Amino acid sequence: MSKVRKLEDTVAMIPDGAVLMIGGFMGVGTPPHLIDELLRQNKRNLTVIANDTARPAVGIGRLIAAKAVRKVIASHIGTNPETQRQMIAGETEVELVPQGTLAERVRAGGFGLGGVLTPTGVGTVVEDGKQRIELDGTVYLLEKALKADFALIAAKRADYLGNLEYALTARNFNPLMAMAAETVIVEAEDIVPVGVIPPDSVVTPNVLVDCLVAKEHRHG
């Protein structure tokens, strides 16, 4: 059965206050039309889990600029002065997580784990409020798993069942996030018949995907 849906109907499922995982690295691998539609529908008080917030006019940065985000969990915000301004002003809560730790926390959420142990951040501000565990003479921090209500994923190609293929580094966090959300929404550049994507090229299998939106589908 085809999982292709209308853009506006798909985004309408996302309520204010939802927790979103959004793929991408500086906007590369971030689904642009899903971002557009979140803005058009004036979604508010979102929690966004992502590698970064890009720049003010790019990708997730557009949600930040529109003040649609209540909390950000990301590995860095250094390229987006608006995120920095909102954090300093107390308008947006920002949790900074080392990039590898962020990836592992998302992976843990997708794999049904409670969290991961890592030495990264021991003895720094990253440690604040976290449990220390010593194993075999090494001190680790317990980093809890991350999960989301929705994952917004960008793919190079999808078939009508929802099997996904990614393009080079645009893959980034997308496959991990597709494992860690209750509902997975995919914006694909191309949607092709089943069998066109070689089985060995499928990274995210269709059982993880709930809705597909074609990249060229625009509102109005």
PyMOL commands that place a pseudoatom at each C-alpha (Angstrom):
pseudoatom trace, name=CA, resn=MET, resi=1, chain=A, elem=C, hetatm=0, pos=[0.000, 0.000, 0.000]
pseudoatom trace, name=CA, resn=SER, resi=2, chain=A, elem=C, hetatm=0, pos=[1.331, 3.446, -0.919]
pseudoatom trace, name=CA, resn=LYS, resi=3, chain=A, elem=C, hetatm=0, pos=[2.375, 5.672, 1.980]
pseudoatom trace, name=CA, resn=VAL, resi=4, chain=A, elem=C, hetatm=0, pos=[2.318, 8.884, -0.073]
pseudoatom trace, name=CA, resn=ARG, resi=5, chain=A, elem=C, hetatm=0, pos=[0.290, 11.641, 1.599]
pseudoatom trace, name=CA, resn=LYS, resi=6, chain=A, elem=C, hetatm=0, pos=[-0.462, 15.294, 0.984]
pseudoatom trace, name=CA, resn=LEU, resi=7, chain=A, elem=C, hetatm=0, pos=[2.049, 17.641, 2.567]
pseudoatom trace, name=CA, resn=GLU, resi=8, chain=A, elem=C, hetatm=0, pos=[-0.479, 19.767, 4.441]
pseudoatom trace, name=CA, resn=ASP, resi=9, chain=A, elem=C, hetatm=0, pos=[-2.406, 16.768, 5.795]
pseudoatom trace, name=CA, resn=THR, resi=10, chain=A, elem=C, hetatm=0, pos=[0.770, 15.089, 6.975]
pseudoatom trace, name=CA, resn=VAL, resi=11, chain=A, elem=C, hetatm=0, pos=[2.078, 18.111, 8.864]
pseudoatom trace, name=CA, resn=ALA, resi=12, chain=A, elem=C, hetatm=0, pos=[-1.387, 18.720, 10.328]
pseudoatom trace, name=CA, resn=MET, resi=13, chain=A, elem=C, hetatm=0, pos=[-0.852, 15.540, 12.387]
pseudoatom trace, name=CA, resn=ILE, resi=14, chain=A, elem=C, hetatm=0, pos=[1.926, 17.300, 14.327]
pseudoatom trace, name=CA, resn=PRO, resi=15, chain=A, elem=C, hetatm=0, pos=[0.469, 19.123, 17.352]
pseudoatom trace, name=CA, resn=ASP, resi=16, chain=A, elem=C, hetatm=0, pos=[1.869, 22.157, 19.097]
pseudoatom trace, name=CA, resn=GLY, resi=17, chain=A, elem=C, hetatm=0, pos=[4.329, 21.044, 21.749]
pseudoatom trace, name=CA, resn=ALA, resi=18, chain=A, elem=C, hetatm=0, pos=[5.471, 17.958, 19.840]
pseudoatom trace, name=CA, resn=VAL, resi=19, chain=A, elem=C, hetatm=0, pos=[8.980, 16.536, 20.153]
pseudoatom trace, name=CA, resn=LEU, resi=20, chain=A, elem=C, hetatm=0, pos=[10.593, 16.389, 16.706]
pseudoatom trace, name=CA, resn=MET, resi=21, chain=A, elem=C, hetatm=0, pos=[13.766, 14.763, 15.472]
pseudoatom trace, name=CA, resn=ILE, resi=22, chain=A, elem=C, hetatm=0, pos=[14.866, 16.519, 12.291]
pseudoatom trace, name=CA, resn=GLY, resi=23, chain=A, elem=C, hetatm=0, pos=[17.621, 15.142, 10.090]
pseudoatom trace, name=CA, resn=GLY, resi=24, chain=A, elem=C, hetatm=0, pos=[20.351, 17.283, 8.605]
pseudoatom trace, name=CA, resn=PHE, resi=25, chain=A, elem=C, hetatm=0, pos=[23.785, 18.792, 9.004]
pseudoatom trace, name=CA, resn=MET, resi=26, chain=A, elem=C, hetatm=0, pos=[23.795, 22.550, 8.409]
pseudoatom trace, name=CA, resn=GLY, resi=27, chain=A, elem=C, hetatm=0, pos=[20.613, 22.125, 6.398]
pseudoatom trace, name=CA, resn=VAL, resi=28, chain=A, elem=C, hetatm=0, pos=[21.977, 19.326, 4.206]
pseudoatom trace, name=CA, resn=GLY, resi=29, chain=A, elem=C, hetatm=0, pos=[19.639, 16.378, 4.667]
pseudoatom trace, name=CA, resn=THR, resi=30, chain=A, elem=C, hetatm=0, pos=[16.922, 18.519, 6.274]
pseudoatom trace, name=CA, resn=PRO, resi=31, chain=A, elem=C, hetatm=0, pos=[13.461, 18.221, 4.616]
pseudoatom trace, name=CA, resn=PRO, resi=32, chain=A, elem=C, hetatm=0, pos=[12.780, 21.772, 3.325]
pseudoatom trace, name=CA, resn=HIS, resi=33, chain=A, elem=C, hetatm=0, pos=[9.102, 21.476, 2.438]
pseudoatom trace, name=CA, resn=LEU, resi=34, chain=A, elem=C, hetatm=0, pos=[8.235, 19.900, 5.782]
pseudoatom trace, name=CA, resn=ILE, resi=35, chain=A, elem=C, hetatm=0, pos=[9.931, 22.894, 7.428]
pseudoatom trace, name=CA, resn=ASP, resi=36, chain=A, elem=C, hetatm=0, pos=[7.956, 25.220, 5.129]
pseudoatom trace, name=CA, resn=GLU, resi=37, chain=A, elem=C, hetatm=0, pos=[4.683, 23.583, 6.112]
pseudoatom trace, name=CA, resn=LEU, resi=38, chain=A, elem=C, hetatm=0, pos=[5.434, 23.663, 9.838]
pseudoatom trace, name=CA, resn=LEU, resi=39, chain=A, elem=C, hetatm=0, pos=[5.873, 27.415, 9.450]
pseudoatom trace, name=CA, resn=ARG, resi=40, chain=A, elem=C, hetatm=0, pos=[2.772, 27.841, 7.286]
pseudoatom trace, name=CA, resn=GLN, resi=41, chain=A, elem=C, hetatm=0, pos=[0.654, 25.994, 9.846]
pseudoatom trace, name=CA, resn=ASN, resi=42, chain=A, elem=C, hetatm=0, pos=[2.191, 28.113, 12.625]
pseudoatom trace, name=CA, resn=LYS, resi=43, chain=A, elem=C, hetatm=0, pos=[3.260, 25.216, 14.824]
pseudoatom trace, name=CA, resn=ARG, resi=44, chain=A, elem=C, hetatm=0, pos=[4.475, 26.345, 18.231]
pseudoatom trace, name=CA, resn=ASN, resi=45, chain=A, elem=C, hetatm=0, pos=[6.321, 25.209, 21.386]
pseudoatom trace, name=CA, resn=LEU, resi=46, chain=A, elem=C, hetatm=0, pos=[8.210, 22.483, 19.540]
pseudoatom trace, name=CA, resn=THR, resi=47, chain=A, elem=C, hetatm=0, pos=[11.123, 20.548, 20.988]
pseudoatom trace, name=CA, resn=VAL, resi=48, chain=A, elem=C, hetatm=0, pos=[13.679, 19.919, 18.235]
pseudoatom trace, name=CA, resn=ILE, resi=49, chain=A, elem=C, hetatm=0, pos=[16.357, 17.230, 18.450]
pseudoatom trace, name=CA, resn=ALA, resi=50, chain=A, elem=C, hetatm=0, pos=[18.919, 17.761, 15.705]
pseudoatom trace, name=CA, resn=ASN, resi=51, chain=A, elem=C, hetatm=0, pos=[22.629, 17.984, 15.030]
pseudoatom trace, name=CA, resn=ASP, resi=52, chain=A, elem=C, hetatm=0, pos=[22.476, 21.784, 14.763]
pseudoatom trace, name=CA, resn=THR, resi=53, chain=A, elem=C, hetatm=0, pos=[20.191, 24.730, 14.021]
pseudoatom trace, name=CA, resn=ALA, resi=54, chain=A, elem=C, hetatm=0, pos=[21.939, 25.647, 10.736]
pseudoatom trace, name=CA, resn=ARG, resi=55, chain=A, elem=C, hetatm=0, pos=[21.700, 29.387, 9.972]
pseudoatom trace, name=CA, resn=PRO, resi=56, chain=A, elem=C, hetatm=0, pos=[18.793, 31.820, 10.503]
pseudoatom trace, name=CA, resn=ALA, resi=57, chain=A, elem=C, hetatm=0, pos=[17.400, 31.441, 6.967]
pseudoatom trace, name=CA, resn=VAL, resi=58, chain=A, elem=C, hetatm=0, pos=[18.332, 27.784, 6.443]
pseudoatom trace, name=CA, resn=GLY, resi=59, chain=A, elem=C, hetatm=0, pos=[16.620, 24.569, 7.524]
pseudoatom trace, name=CA, resn=ILE, resi=60, chain=A, elem=C, hetatm=0, pos=[15.900, 24.356, 11.245]
pseudoatom trace, name=CA, resn=GLY, resi=61, chain=A, elem=C, hetatm=0, pos=[17.149, 27.924, 11.578]
pseudoatom trace, name=CA, resn=ARG, resi=62, chain=A, elem=C, hetatm=0, pos=[13.898, 29.066, 9.993]
pseudoatom trace, name=CA, resn=LEU, resi=63, chain=A, elem=C, hetatm=0, pos=[11.936, 27.482, 12.848]
pseudoatom trace, name=CA, resn=ILE, resi=64, chain=A, elem=C, hetatm=0, pos=[14.218, 29.213, 15.344]
pseudoatom trace, name=CA, resn=ALA, resi=65, chain=A, elem=C, hetatm=0, pos=[13.762, 32.575, 13.610]
pseudoatom trace, name=CA, resn=ALA, resi=66, chain=A, elem=C, hetatm=0, pos=[9.968, 32.137, 13.717]
pseudoatom trace, name=CA, resn=LYS, resi=67, chain=A, elem=C, hetatm=0, pos=[10.155, 31.375, 17.472]
pseudoatom trace, name=CA, resn=ALA, resi=68, chain=A, elem=C, hetatm=0, pos=[8.403, 28.075, 16.868]
pseudoatom trace, name=CA, resn=VAL, resi=69, chain=A, elem=C, hetatm=0, pos=[10.841, 26.149, 19.064]
pseudoatom trace, name=CA, resn=ARG, resi=70, chain=A, elem=C, hetatm=0, pos=[10.654, 25.927, 22.856]
pseudoatom trace, name=CA, resn=LYS, resi=71, chain=A, elem=C, hetatm=0, pos=[13.653, 23.638, 23.354]
pseudoatom trace, name=CA, resn=VAL, resi=72, chain=A, elem=C, hetatm=0, pos=[16.630, 22.548, 21.259]
pseudoatom trace, name=CA, resn=ILE, resi=73, chain=A, elem=C, hetatm=0, pos=[18.764, 19.465, 21.867]
pseudoatom trace, name=CA, resn=ALA, resi=74, chain=A, elem=C, hetatm=0, pos=[21.747, 19.735, 19.523]
pseudoatom trace, name=CA, resn=SER, resi=75, chain=A, elem=C, hetatm=0, pos=[25.499, 19.325, 19.238]
pseudoatom trace, name=CA, resn=HIS, resi=76, chain=A, elem=C, hetatm=0, pos=[26.183, 22.957, 18.340]
pseudoatom trace, name=CA, resn=ILE, resi=77, chain=A, elem=C, hetatm=0, pos=[24.506, 26.293, 17.660]
pseudoatom trace, name=CA, resn=GLY, resi=78, chain=A, elem=C, hetatm=0, pos=[27.621, 28.251, 16.707]
pseudoatom trace, name=CA, resn=THR, resi=79, chain=A, elem=C, hetatm=0, pos=[26.493, 29.048, 13.158]
pseudoatom trace, name=CA, resn=ASN, resi=80, chain=A, elem=C, hetatm=0, pos=[23.143, 30.480, 14.196]
pseudoatom trace, name=CA, resn=PRO, resi=81, chain=A, elem=C, hetatm=0, pos=[23.360, 33.765, 16.114]
pseudoatom trace, name=CA, resn=GLU, resi=82, chain=A, elem=C, hetatm=0, pos=[19.582, 33.831, 16.552]
pseudoatom trace, name=CA, resn=THR, resi=83, chain=A, elem=C, hetatm=0, pos=[19.645, 30.546, 18.478]
pseudoatom trace, name=CA, resn=GLN, resi=84, chain=A, elem=C, hetatm=0, pos=[22.403, 32.001, 20.644]
pseudoatom trace, name=CA, resn=ARG, resi=85, chain=A, elem=C, hetatm=0, pos=[20.423, 35.195, 21.228]
pseudoatom trace, name=CA, resn=GLN, resi=86, chain=A, elem=C, hetatm=0, pos=[17.271, 33.303, 22.207]
pseudoatom trace, name=CA, resn=MET, resi=87, chain=A, elem=C, hetatm=0, pos=[19.250, 31.057, 24.564]
pseudoatom trace, name=CA, resn=ILE, resi=88, chain=A, elem=C, hetatm=0, pos=[20.940, 33.993, 26.320]
pseudoatom trace, name=CA, resn=ALA, resi=89, chain=A, elem=C, hetatm=0, pos=[17.616, 35.850, 26.561]
pseudoatom trace, name=CA, resn=GLY, resi=90, chain=A, elem=C, hetatm=0, pos=[15.926, 32.806, 28.085]
pseudoatom trace, name=CA, resn=GLU, resi=91, chain=A, elem=C, hetatm=0, pos=[13.464, 32.555, 25.202]
pseudoatom trace, name=CA, resn=THR, resi=92, chain=A, elem=C, hetatm=0, pos=[14.570, 29.089, 24.086]
pseudoatom trace, name=CA, resn=GLU, resi=93, chain=A, elem=C, hetatm=0, pos=[16.014, 26.284, 26.198]
pseudoatom trace, name=CA, resn=VAL, resi=94, chain=A, elem=C, hetatm=0, pos=[19.166, 24.789, 24.663]
pseudoatom trace, name=CA, resn=GLU, resi=95, chain=A, elem=C, hetatm=0, pos=[20.744, 21.490, 25.680]
pseudoatom trace, name=CA, resn=LEU, resi=96, chain=A, elem=C, hetatm=0, pos=[24.150, 21.084, 24.058]
pseudoatom trace, name=CA, resn=VAL, resi=97, chain=A, elem=C, hetatm=0, pos=[25.319, 17.499, 23.597]
pseudoatom trace, name=CA, resn=PRO, resi=98, chain=A, elem=C, hetatm=0, pos=[28.647, 16.302, 22.165]
pseudoatom trace, name=CA, resn=GLN, resi=99, chain=A, elem=C, hetatm=0, pos=[27.977, 15.132, 18.617]
pseudoatom trace, name=CA, resn=GLY, resi=100, chain=A, elem=C, hetatm=0, pos=[28.957, 11.496, 19.083]
pseudoatom trace, name=CA, resn=THR, resi=101, chain=A, elem=C, hetatm=0, pos=[26.971, 11.332, 22.313]
pseudoatom trace, name=CA, resn=LEU, resi=102, chain=A, elem=C, hetatm=0, pos=[23.951, 12.816, 20.534]
pseudoatom trace, name=CA, resn=ALA, resi=103, chain=A, elem=C, hetatm=0, pos=[24.134, 10.157, 17.828]
pseudoatom trace, name=CA, resn=GLU, resi=104, chain=A, elem=C, hetatm=0, pos=[24.434, 7.402, 20.419]
pseudoatom trace, name=CA, resn=ARG, resi=105, chain=A, elem=C, hetatm=0, pos=[21.521, 8.738, 22.481]
pseudoatom trace, name=CA, resn=VAL, resi=106, chain=A, elem=C, hetatm=0, pos=[19.315, 8.739, 19.376]
pseudoatom trace, name=CA, resn=ARG, resi=107, chain=A, elem=C, hetatm=0, pos=[20.531, 5.253, 18.438]
pseudoatom trace, name=CA, resn=ALA, resi=108, chain=A, elem=C, hetatm=0, pos=[19.772, 4.044, 21.974]
pseudoatom trace, name=CA, resn=GLY, resi=109, chain=A, elem=C, hetatm=0, pos=[16.237, 5.388, 21.682]
pseudoatom trace, name=CA, resn=GLY, resi=110, chain=A, elem=C, hetatm=0, pos=[15.740, 3.550, 18.416]
pseudoatom trace, name=CA, resn=PHE, resi=111, chain=A, elem=C, hetatm=0, pos=[17.196, 0.293, 19.705]
pseudoatom trace, name=CA, resn=GLY, resi=112, chain=A, elem=C, hetatm=0, pos=[15.139, 0.212, 22.889]
pseudoatom trace, name=CA, resn=LEU, resi=113, chain=A, elem=C, hetatm=0, pos=[18.054, 0.928, 25.218]
pseudoatom trace, name=CA, resn=GLY, resi=114, chain=A, elem=C, hetatm=0, pos=[17.769, 3.095, 28.301]
pseudoatom trace, name=CA, resn=GLY, resi=115, chain=A, elem=C, hetatm=0, pos=[20.922, 5.012, 27.507]
pseudoatom trace, name=CA, resn=VAL, resi=116, chain=A, elem=C, hetatm=0, pos=[24.658, 4.741, 26.875]
pseudoatom trace, name=CA, resn=LEU, resi=117, chain=A, elem=C, hetatm=0, pos=[27.816, 5.073, 28.946]
pseudoatom trace, name=CA, resn=THR, resi=118, chain=A, elem=C, hetatm=0, pos=[30.472, 7.455, 27.653]
pseudoatom trace, name=CA, resn=PRO, resi=119, chain=A, elem=C, hetatm=0, pos=[33.580, 9.089, 29.122]
pseudoatom trace, name=CA, resn=THR, resi=120, chain=A, elem=C, hetatm=0, pos=[32.987, 12.154, 26.965]
pseudoatom trace, name=CA, resn=GLY, resi=121, chain=A, elem=C, hetatm=0, pos=[32.292, 15.177, 29.147]
pseudoatom trace, name=CA, resn=VAL, resi=122, chain=A, elem=C, hetatm=0, pos=[33.554, 13.758, 32.439]
pseudoatom trace, name=CA, resn=GLY, resi=123, chain=A, elem=C, hetatm=0, pos=[34.909, 16.637, 34.529]
pseudoatom trace, name=CA, resn=THR, resi=124, chain=A, elem=C, hetatm=0, pos=[33.261, 19.306, 32.362]
pseudoatom trace, name=CA, resn=VAL, resi=125, chain=A, elem=C, hetatm=0, pos=[29.933, 21.166, 32.374]
pseudoatom trace, name=CA, resn=VAL, resi=126, chain=A, elem=C, hetatm=0, pos=[28.538, 18.296, 30.299]
pseudoatom trace, name=CA, resn=GLU, resi=127, chain=A, elem=C, hetatm=0, pos=[28.603, 16.243, 33.499]
pseudoatom trace, name=CA, resn=ASP, resi=128, chain=A, elem=C, hetatm=0, pos=[26.247, 18.539, 35.424]
pseudoatom trace, name=CA, resn=GLY, resi=129, chain=A, elem=C, hetatm=0, pos=[23.188, 16.673, 36.677]
pseudoatom trace, name=CA, resn=LYS, resi=130, chain=A, elem=C, hetatm=0, pos=[24.245, 13.312, 35.250]
pseudoatom trace, name=CA, resn=GLN, resi=131, chain=A, elem=C, hetatm=0, pos=[25.009, 10.025, 36.928]
pseudoatom trace, name=CA, resn=ARG, resi=132, chain=A, elem=C, hetatm=0, pos=[28.675, 8.925, 37.063]
pseudoatom trace, name=CA, resn=ILE, resi=133, chain=A, elem=C, hetatm=0, pos=[29.357, 5.210, 36.773]
pseudoatom trace, name=CA, resn=GLU, resi=134, chain=A, elem=C, hetatm=0, pos=[32.790, 3.610, 37.224]
pseudoatom trace, name=CA, resn=LEU, resi=135, chain=A, elem=C, hetatm=0, pos=[33.571, 0.392, 35.354]
pseudoatom trace, name=CA, resn=ASP, resi=136, chain=A, elem=C, hetatm=0, pos=[36.969, -1.309, 35.408]
pseudoatom trace, name=CA, resn=GLY, resi=137, chain=A, elem=C, hetatm=0, pos=[38.608, 1.846, 36.669]
pseudoatom trace, name=CA, resn=THR, resi=138, chain=A, elem=C, hetatm=0, pos=[37.116, 4.194, 34.069]
pseudoatom trace, name=CA, resn=VAL, resi=139, chain=A, elem=C, hetatm=0, pos=[34.503, 6.831, 34.912]
pseudoatom trace, name=CA, resn=TYR, resi=140, chain=A, elem=C, hetatm=0, pos=[31.573, 7.182, 32.520]
pseudoatom trace, name=CA, resn=LEU, resi=141, chain=A, elem=C, hetatm=0, pos=[28.519, 9.404, 32.298]
pseudoatom trace, name=CA, resn=LEU, resi=142, chain=A, elem=C, hetatm=0, pos=[25.110, 7.833, 31.873]
pseudoatom trace, name=CA, resn=GLU, resi=143, chain=A, elem=C, hetatm=0, pos=[23.528, 9.548, 28.872]
pseudoatom trace, name=CA, resn=LYS, resi=144, chain=A, elem=C, hetatm=0, pos=[19.828, 8.759, 28.577]
pseudoatom trace, name=CA, resn=ALA, resi=145, chain=A, elem=C, hetatm=0, pos=[18.223, 7.666, 25.315]
pseudoatom trace, name=CA, resn=LEU, resi=146, chain=A, elem=C, hetatm=0, pos=[16.399, 10.185, 23.141]
pseudoatom trace, name=CA, resn=LYS, resi=147, chain=A, elem=C, hetatm=0, pos=[13.026, 9.532, 21.536]
pseudoatom trace, name=CA, resn=ALA, resi=148, chain=A, elem=C, hetatm=0, pos=[10.596, 11.733, 19.636]
pseudoatom trace, name=CA, resn=ASP, resi=149, chain=A, elem=C, hetatm=0, pos=[6.936, 11.960, 18.735]
pseudoatom trace, name=CA, resn=PHE, resi=150, chain=A, elem=C, hetatm=0, pos=[7.811, 12.566, 15.072]
pseudoatom trace, name=CA, resn=ALA, resi=151, chain=A, elem=C, hetatm=0, pos=[10.939, 12.219, 12.946]
pseudoatom trace, name=CA, resn=LEU, resi=152, chain=A, elem=C, hetatm=0, pos=[11.180, 14.460, 9.886]
pseudoatom trace, name=CA, resn=ILE, resi=153, chain=A, elem=C, hetatm=0, pos=[13.464, 12.732, 7.423]
pseudoatom trace, name=CA, resn=ALA, resi=154, chain=A, elem=C, hetatm=0, pos=[14.947, 13.715, 4.043]
pseudoatom trace, name=CA, resn=ALA, resi=155, chain=A, elem=C, hetatm=0, pos=[15.723, 10.955, 1.532]
pseudoatom trace, name=CA, resn=LYS, resi=156, chain=A, elem=C, hetatm=0, pos=[17.101, 10.880, -2.000]
pseudoatom trace, name=CA, resn=ARG, resi=157, chain=A, elem=C, hetatm=0, pos=[14.646, 8.232, -3.170]
pseudoatom trace, name=CA, resn=ALA, resi=158, chain=A, elem=C, hetatm=0, pos=[11.758, 6.318, -1.698]
pseudoatom trace, name=CA, resn=ASP, resi=159, chain=A, elem=C, hetatm=0, pos=[9.559, 3.654, -3.201]
pseudoatom trace, name=CA, resn=TYR, resi=160, chain=A, elem=C, hetatm=0, pos=[5.817, 3.650, -2.656]
pseudoatom trace, name=CA, resn=LEU, resi=161, chain=A, elem=C, hetatm=0, pos=[6.125, 1.274, 0.285]
pseudoatom trace, name=CA, resn=GLY, resi=162, chain=A, elem=C, hetatm=0, pos=[8.574, 3.598, 2.054]
pseudoatom trace, name=CA, resn=ASN, resi=163, chain=A, elem=C, hetatm=0, pos=[11.964, 1.966, 1.519]
pseudoatom trace, name=CA, resn=LEU, resi=164, chain=A, elem=C, hetatm=0, pos=[14.553, 4.779, 1.610]
pseudoatom trace, name=CA, resn=GLU, resi=165, chain=A, elem=C, hetatm=0, pos=[17.835, 5.557, -0.112]
pseudoatom trace, name=CA, resn=TYR, resi=166, chain=A, elem=C, hetatm=0, pos=[20.003, 8.513, 0.919]
pseudoatom trace, name=CA, resn=ALA, resi=167, chain=A, elem=C, hetatm=0, pos=[22.487, 10.679, -0.977]
pseudoatom trace, name=CA, resn=LEU, resi=168, chain=A, elem=C, hetatm=0, pos=[26.052, 10.736, 0.310]
pseudoatom trace, name=CA, resn=THR, resi=169, chain=A, elem=C, hetatm=0, pos=[26.506, 12.965, 3.384]
pseudoatom trace, name=CA, resn=ALA, resi=170, chain=A, elem=C, hetatm=0, pos=[22.858, 14.076, 3.274]
pseudoatom trace, name=CA, resn=ARG, resi=171, chain=A, elem=C, hetatm=0, pos=[22.279, 10.762, 5.004]
pseudoatom trace, name=CA, resn=ASN, resi=172, chain=A, elem=C, hetatm=0, pos=[23.833, 12.013, 8.302]
pseudoatom trace, name=CA, resn=PHE, resi=173, chain=A, elem=C, hetatm=0, pos=[21.405, 11.620, 11.244]
pseudoatom trace, name=CA, resn=ASN, resi=174, chain=A, elem=C, hetatm=0, pos=[18.389, 10.602, 9.162]
pseudoatom trace, name=CA, resn=PRO, resi=175, chain=A, elem=C, hetatm=0, pos=[18.610, 6.780, 9.454]
pseudoatom trace, name=CA, resn=LEU, resi=176, chain=A, elem=C, hetatm=0, pos=[19.166, 6.916, 13.218]
pseudoatom trace, name=CA, resn=MET, resi=177, chain=A, elem=C, hetatm=0, pos=[16.242, 9.279, 13.727]
pseudoatom trace, name=CA, resn=ALA, resi=178, chain=A, elem=C, hetatm=0, pos=[13.954, 7.095, 11.611]
pseudoatom trace, name=CA, resn=MET, resi=179, chain=A, elem=C, hetatm=0, pos=[14.448, 4.429, 14.280]
pseudoatom trace, name=CA, resn=ALA, resi=180, chain=A, elem=C, hetatm=0, pos=[13.704, 6.622, 17.293]
pseudoatom trace, name=CA, resn=ALA, resi=181, chain=A, elem=C, hetatm=0, pos=[10.310, 8.266, 16.712]
pseudoatom trace, name=CA, resn=GLU, resi=182, chain=A, elem=C, hetatm=0, pos=[6.731, 7.131, 17.095]
pseudoatom trace, name=CA, resn=THR, resi=183, chain=A, elem=C, hetatm=0, pos=[5.790, 8.521, 13.661]
pseudoatom trace, name=CA, resn=VAL, resi=184, chain=A, elem=C, hetatm=0, pos=[8.265, 8.848, 10.785]
pseudoatom trace, name=CA, resn=ILE, resi=185, chain=A, elem=C, hetatm=0, pos=[7.519, 11.381, 8.035]
pseudoatom trace, name=CA, resn=VAL, resi=186, chain=A, elem=C, hetatm=0, pos=[9.771, 11.341, 4.978]
pseudoatom trace, name=CA, resn=GLU, resi=187, chain=A, elem=C, hetatm=0, pos=[10.276, 13.984, 2.308]
pseudoatom trace, name=CA, resn=ALA, resi=188, chain=A, elem=C, hetatm=0, pos=[11.799, 12.279, -0.724]
pseudoatom trace, name=CA, resn=GLU, resi=189, chain=A, elem=C, hetatm=0, pos=[13.288, 13.931, -3.787]
pseudoatom trace, name=CA, resn=ASP, resi=190, chain=A, elem=C, hetatm=0, pos=[11.854, 11.112, -5.902]
pseudoatom trace, name=CA, resn=ILE, resi=191, chain=A, elem=C, hetatm=0, pos=[9.226, 8.464, -5.233]
pseudoatom trace, name=CA, resn=VAL, resi=192, chain=A, elem=C, hetatm=0, pos=[9.655, 5.447, -7.477]
pseudoatom trace, name=CA, resn=PRO, resi=193, chain=A, elem=C, hetatm=0, pos=[7.956, 2.071, -8.016]
pseudoatom trace, name=CA, resn=VAL, resi=194, chain=A, elem=C, hetatm=0, pos=[8.883, -0.811, -5.740]
pseudoatom trace, name=CA, resn=GLY, resi=195, chain=A, elem=C, hetatm=0, pos=[11.940, -2.592, -7.127]
pseudoatom trace, name=CA, resn=VAL, resi=196, chain=A, elem=C, hetatm=0, pos=[13.615, 0.458, -8.655]
pseudoatom trace, name=CA, resn=ILE, resi=197, chain=A, elem=C, hetatm=0, pos=[15.810, 0.958, -5.600]
pseudoatom trace, name=CA, resn=PRO, resi=198, chain=A, elem=C, hetatm=0, pos=[18.277, -1.971, -5.420]
pseudoatom trace, name=CA, resn=PRO, resi=199, chain=A, elem=C, hetatm=0, pos=[17.801, -3.909, -2.168]
pseudoatom trace, name=CA, resn=ASP, resi=200, chain=A, elem=C, hetatm=0, pos=[21.431, -3.298, -1.172]
pseudoatom trace, name=CA, resn=SER, resi=201, chain=A, elem=C, hetatm=0, pos=[20.839, 0.469, -1.476]
pseudoatom trace, name=CA, resn=VAL, resi=202, chain=A, elem=C, hetatm=0, pos=[17.919, 0.520, 0.976]
pseudoatom trace, name=CA, resn=VAL, resi=203, chain=A, elem=C, hetatm=0, pos=[19.137, 2.031, 4.242]
pseudoatom trace, name=CA, resn=THR, resi=204, chain=A, elem=C, hetatm=0, pos=[15.826, 2.617, 6.031]
pseudoatom trace, name=CA, resn=PRO, resi=205, chain=A, elem=C, hetatm=0, pos=[13.282, -0.183, 5.452]
pseudoatom trace, name=CA, resn=ASN, resi=206, chain=A, elem=C, hetatm=0, pos=[9.629, 0.569, 4.858]
pseudoatom trace, name=CA, resn=VAL, resi=207, chain=A, elem=C, hetatm=0, pos=[8.466, -0.858, 8.201]
pseudoatom trace, name=CA, resn=LEU, resi=208, chain=A, elem=C, hetatm=0, pos=[9.893, 2.250, 9.890]
pseudoatom trace, name=CA, resn=VAL, resi=209, chain=A, elem=C, hetatm=0, pos=[8.167, 4.785, 7.624]
pseudoatom trace, name=CA, resn=ASP, resi=210, chain=A, elem=C, hetatm=0, pos=[4.626, 6.032, 8.233]
pseudoatom trace, name=CA, resn=CYS, resi=211, chain=A, elem=C, hetatm=0, pos=[4.156, 8.821, 5.650]
pseudoatom trace, name=CA, resn=LEU, resi=212, chain=A, elem=C, hetatm=0, pos=[5.859, 9.903, 2.432]
pseudoatom trace, name=CA, resn=VAL, resi=213, chain=A, elem=C, hetatm=0, pos=[5.758, 13.387, 0.937]
pseudoatom trace, name=CA, resn=ALA, resi=214, chain=A, elem=C, hetatm=0, pos=[7.285, 14.028, -2.480]
pseudoatom trace, name=CA, resn=LYS, resi=215, chain=A, elem=C, hetatm=0, pos=[9.760, 16.919, -2.580]
pseudoatom trace, name=CA, resn=GLU, resi=216, chain=A, elem=C, hetatm=0, pos=[7.910, 18.600, -5.430]
pseudoatom trace, name=CA, resn=HIS, resi=217, chain=A, elem=C, hetatm=0, pos=[4.605, 18.604, -3.539]
pseudoatom trace, name=CA, resn=ARG, resi=218, chain=A, elem=C, hetatm=0, pos=[3.924, 22.183, -2.485]
pseudoatom trace, name=CA, resn=HIS, resi=219, chain=A, elem=C, hetatm=0, pos=[0.932, 23.782, -0.842]
pseudoatom trace, name=CA, resn=GLY, resi=220, chain=A, elem=C, hetatm=0, pos=[-1.228, 25.782, -3.202]
for i in range(1, 220): cmd.bond("trace and resi %d" % i, "trace and resi %d" % (i + 1))
show_as sticks, trace
zoom trace
